[in-house]
Amino acid sequence: MISKNEITVLGGGESGVGAAVLAKKKGYKVFLSDNNEIQEKYRSVLTHFEIDFEENGHNLSRLLTAELVVKSPGIPDHVQVIRSLKEKSIPIISEIEFAGRFTDAKMICITGSNGKTTTTLLTYHILKNAGLNVGLAGNVGKSFAWQVAENDFDIYVLEISSFQLDGMYDFKADIAMLLNITPDHLDRYDNSFQKYVDSKFRILQNQTNSDALIFCNDDPVITEELKKRSTAAKLYPFSLNELELVEGAYIKGNQLIIKSNKTQFNMTLEQLALQGKHNIYNSMASGVAARIADIRNESVKQSLSDFHNIPHRLEYVANVHGIQFLNDSKATNVNSTWYALEYIDKPIVWIAGGIDKGNDYSSIKPLVKEKIRAIVCLGVDTKNLHEEFGDLVDNIVDTTSMDIAVVTAYHIANKGDSVLLSPSCASFDLFDNYEERGNKFKEAVNAL
């Protein structure tokens, strides 16, 4: 355990302020530093807890006196302040790693390129409905550290990104879920897919033979990597194909089957609240975790049947003169968009674009050729979309505001079509985050 010398927290958002509050409550001297302006709601928390902080720049000489730095996940390793800290060999950890040192709660940890949030919320929903004392944190909801500071949960369900995993060393998942791995955030990994894969596999670190790894047996990256690696955890594969397994999940006919704890759980696919291939995977993973946690079959079935999906993920918005509008703003990478295109069975006017993170669009080109009537590009730089899809789609239009994008898509679409916002890109060129982008889309649709 570190001494009571100063802990520095980098980043004054949900993650950073949560870590600062926990450190303060545990008796540490805390200094928080943010290169940008801190939102008023977080500034007031820092003031309330009498936490020393700075904003709109870093006092590097003070940062270099820290014994430990807790870094928010949005800060990349290549920025100067991180390089300077590393040169001084000052330990840099994530908020998840820091908070994990102050709780004995069981950890259900979920990562993957797509489906993390839905699976995290669904798993939490099942455990909460079963009456367990469970917290929801990580990349969704209130920060993990903040909850450890103020609550006493027996179990946490944590959505964990690769950026958070990069700063985790001693932390251990009691139940780890690895949903899928497709290229994403390669700009943070020197454009190396293997480095990104290695980051995701940190979810396995420190697991023992009393722990569990739930993984997608249909994902070739995961299955190949598992052949190269040794893990002490018990393996629970899930698949859309029938598997000869002792424990895990698969589909047989129209039945979802989960085997665990020497019992079998069945329900029909039609009974699932979440429909579509990607959501069947999410439901299987959550169901397996629930059965490992010894939740009763009937309770699991009820929760898988009555769950309501998150906003901005294939969210139905409206039907305007026979044209369906779907908000998939959370699709910030190509694989998320693949799921959306695969799911929709109507001709599509696709609103796409934003900040390209080194996207490889090859996987969705067959679906684009088959289903896309037109592409409405939304963003500051749309050159890549024209280069990638110009030979596949005749009608590609550029726009720089959500209002214009929606009106343009509406006029292009025919009755019976779907207008799909599924950007495949980050939102930061025109919006603060994917939530604002999705909300602007819904406002524009409702104004038609």
N, C-alpha and C positions, 0 to 999 in steps of 0.2 A: 504494500500500500504506500502511496506517495505521502510525503510529509505535508504539513499545513502551509507550505510555501505557496506562492501565487500560481493559480491555474489561469491560463489564458484561453478564452473561447473566441474563435474566429467565426463571425457571422451572427447577425442580430435578428434572425428570423425565428420561426417556430422551433427548429432544432437547437440553435445556439442559445436562445433565451432559456429553453428548457434545461439545457446542460448547466447554464449559469445558475439557475434557481436551485438545482440539485446540489451543485458544488457549494453554494452559499449555505444551504440548509445542513450540509454535512460539515460545516465549520471551516471551509477553505476560504482563503483570500482569493477573490475572483476579479478578473479584468476582462471585459468583453470589447472586442474591436471589430468594426465593420467598415469596409471600404466605401460603402454607400450610406445613404440616409436610412435610419432605422424608423420603421413605422411607429406611429404614435401609440398603438395598442401595446407594442413591445417595449417602447421607451418607458411607458408608465409602469410596467411590471418591473423593469430594472430599477427604476426610481423607488418603487415600493419596497423592494428587497435590499435597497441601499447597495446595489452592485455598481461598481465603478465601470464606466464604459466610454468609448469614443466612437464617432461616426464620421463618414466622409473622408476616410483616410486612416492609415496605420502608423502608429508611433513605433517604428521598428526597433529602436533601441530598448524600449520597454518590453516589447514582445520577446526579445532575445534573452530576457531574464527569467522567463517562465520555466518552471520545472516540467510542466506538461501542457500540451496544447490540444484542445478539443475542437476539431474542424468540422464545420457544416458541410454537408455532402455536395452542395452546389459549387464549392470552391475547388477549381482544378489544381492538380499538383504542379503544373508548370508555371504558375504565377510567381513573381519574385519573392513575395513574403514567405511562401512555402519553401522555396529553394533556400532562402536565407536561414530558416529554422532548421532545415535538414543539414545544412553545412555546419551548424552548431550542435548537431546530434540531439536536438530537443525532441522527445517523443511526441508524435502527432497521432491522435486516435479519433475515432468517430464518436458521435453522441451515443450510439448503440453500445459500443464497447464500454464507454464510461459509465452509462447507467446500469449495465449488466453487473458491474462490480458491487452494486448496492441493493441487490434483490436476490432472493432465493427462489423466486417464482419459476415455474416451468415455462419454457419458451417454444412456441410453435412459430417457425420462421419460414417465410415464403419469398422466393425469388424466381426470376425468369424474365425473358424479354417482353412477354405479353401475358395478360391475365392476372397479374399480381394483385391488383387492387380488388378486382371482383372476387378472387379466391380468398383473399384475406377477409373481406367483409362477409363472405358466405360462411367461412369457418367460424368467425366471431359470432355470427348470427346463430349457428347451430349450437355452439357452446353456451352462449348467453341464454338461449331458449331452454336449454337443458338445466338451467339453474346454477351453472358454475360461476364462480367469482373471477371474471375474466376481463382483461383490459385489451384495448385495441390501439396500436401505435405503430411507429416506424415511419414509413413513407405516406401514411394515411392517418388522419385524425390528429390528436394532440401528441406532442413529442413524447417518446418513451421516457426520457430523463425527467420530464415534467411530471409524468404520472408516477414514476418511482418516488419522486420527491413528495407527492401529495396523496398517494393512494397506497393500498396494501392488497394488490391482486394476487391470486394464487397462480394464475396462468396469464401469459400475454400472447396475443396473436400479432405478429410483427410482419409488415411488408418491408422487405429490405432490398434496396437497390444495389447495383454493383458499386456505386460510389461509396455507399455506407459499408459494404463488405470490405472495401479496400483498406479501411481504417480499423478493422476488427482483428484481434489477435488471440486473446484468451477467451473470448465469448464463445458459448456453445449452444447450439440448438438441440433441444430434446427431441423435437420433431422438425425435420427440415423438409421443405418442399422445393423441388426443382422442376418448374413447369415446362420450360422450353428454352432454347438458346438460339437466337437468330441475330444477325448483325445489327447492332445498335450502339450509339454513343462511341463509334470508332474514333471520332475526333479526340476523345479523352484517352484513347489507348494506342496512340501512335499509328492509327489506321491498321492495327493488328487485331484480327478476329481472335487469334489464339490468346492474346493478352486479356481480351474481354471474357473469353471462355474461362480462363484461369480465375478471373475475378469472381465469376458466378459460382465456381466450384469451391470458393472459400466458405460457402454455406455448410460444407461438410466438416470443416476443421474442428478438431478437438472432440468429435463425436466418439462415443464408446459403444460397446455391444448392448448397452441398455437403451440406446437411442434409435431413432427411426429416420430413414431417408425415403420419402415418397417422390417418385420421379416418373416422367413420361417415357414409356417404353417405345413410343412411336417417333420420338425425336432422335434422329441419327447422330447429332452432335453429342447429346447426353449419353447415349448408349455406347458410342465409340470411346468417349472420354472415361466412362466407368471401367472399360476394359483395361485402360492404362493405369488406373488409380486403385489404391486399396483403401477401403473404408471399413471400420469396425461396426458401423451402424447396420441394423437390420433393414433389408431392402424391400420396398413395397412399390412395385411397378404398377402403372395404370395404362390402359390402351383401349382404342376403339375396336381392336381385334380380340378375338377370344384367346385367352392365355391359359396355359397349363401352369397354374401357380397355387402355392399354398396360401399366400396372403397378398392382397393387392386388389385391383379392380379392372374389369373389362366389360365389353358389351357383347351380348349374345342375343341375336334377333333384335327385339325392341326392349330388351331387359338390361338394366345396369346392375351388375353383380359385384359386390364387395365381399372379399373374404378376409377376415381378421379375427384374432382371439378365438380361433377354432370354431367360428360361426360364419354363416353366410347371410348377406343382406341383399334383397332384390327389390327393385321398383322399375316401373316402365318408364321409358324415355319421355312419354307424353305427360307423365306426372311431374317432370322437372319444371321448376319455375323459369329456368334459364334455358332457352332453346338455341340451336345452332351448334355445329361441331366444336367450336372453341369453348362454348359453355358446357358441353358435356365433359370435356377434359377438366374444366374448373370444378364441376360438381363431383366428379370422381375423386379428384385430389382432396377436396374438402371432406367428402364422405369417408375416405380412408382415414384421414386425420381424426375425425370424430369417433370412428370405431376404435382406433388405437387408444383414444382417450376414454374408451368404454362408455360412450353415450349409447343409450338404448336405441334399437333399430327404429321403433315407431317415432321417437323424437327426431332422429336423423331424417327420416322420410318426410315428416311434417315440415321441417325447416327447409329441406331441399325443394319442397313444393310451394312454400309461401314467401320465399325471398324476393325482394324487389331490387333490381339491378341499380348500379350507380349511374348518376347523370353523366352525360358526355360519352357514353359507350354504347353505340348503336341505339341511341335513345330516340324513340318516336316523338316527333315534334308536332306535326299537323298534316292534314291532307287538304291541299288547296286546289280546287277545281280538278280533282282526280289525280293530282301529283303528290306523292308521298315525300315528306322531308324527314331525313334521319340525321341526327347529330352524333357524330363519332369523333368529336374533337380530341378525345383522349388518344386517338391513333397517331402517335408521334413517331412511329417508325413503319417501315414497309410491311413487316409481317402482320401488324395490327390491321393495316388496310387490306391485306390478303384475306384475313378472316371476314372482314366486312363485305368485300366483293364476292367471296365464296357464299356468304349467307344470303345475299339479296338475289331474288329470282326474277327481277324486272329489269328492263333497260335502265341504265344509270347515267345521270349527269353528275359528274364527279367534281367536287370542289376540293382542290389539293394545293399544297405549297406552304412555304414558310422557310425556316432555316434548315437547310439540308445538312444532315450530320454524316455525310459520306454514304448516302443511300445507294444500295444496289437494287434496282427495280426489276431485275430479270425474273424474279419469282412471280411477279404479278402480271407480267406482260401477256400471258395467255388469257387471263381473266379480263384484262383491259380490252384485248382484241375481241373477246366474245361478248362482253356486257356493256362497255362504255359507249354511250352515244356522243358525248362531248365532255371536254375537260375545261373547267373554269379555274384558272390559276389564280391563287390569292397569295400575294407576297411581294416583297421588294425585288427579289431576284427569281425569275421564273424560267431562266434559260435552260436549266437541267430538264425540266418537265417537257419543254419543246423538243429537246434533243433526244430524250428517251422515248417519247410517245408520238412524235410527229409523223412517223411512218405507220402508226397503228390507228390513230384517231384523226379524222378529217377536220373536226371543229375544236380548236384550242384557243381560248380567249384569255387575255390577261386582265386582272383587276387588282386594285390596291386598297379596297375597303370591303368589309363584310356586307354592307348594305348593297353595294353595286354587284358583288359576287352573287348574292342571293337573287336579286332581281334579274341578273343575266341568266342564271341557271333556270329560273322560273320561265323565262321567255323562250329558252332553248328547248325545255322539256315538253313532252307530249303527255296527254292524259294517259294514265297507267304507268308512267315512268316513276323512278325514285331519284330525288336529288339528295346526294350523299356528301356531307362534309366529313371527309376522312383524310386529313392533310398529309400523313406520312412524314411530317416534319415538325420540328419545334416551332413554338408560336412567337418567339421573342422579337421578331422583326416588326410586328404590328400590334402585339398584345402582351400583357404581363405574364400570362400563363394559358394553358389549354382551357381552364375553366372560363376565363374571360372570353376567349375565342368562341367557345361553345355557347355561352350566354348571349353574345352578340349575334350569333347565328340564329338562335331562337327568337330574339327580339326582331331581327330582320324578317324572319319567316312570318311571325305573327303580325307584322306590319303590312304584309301583302294584301 
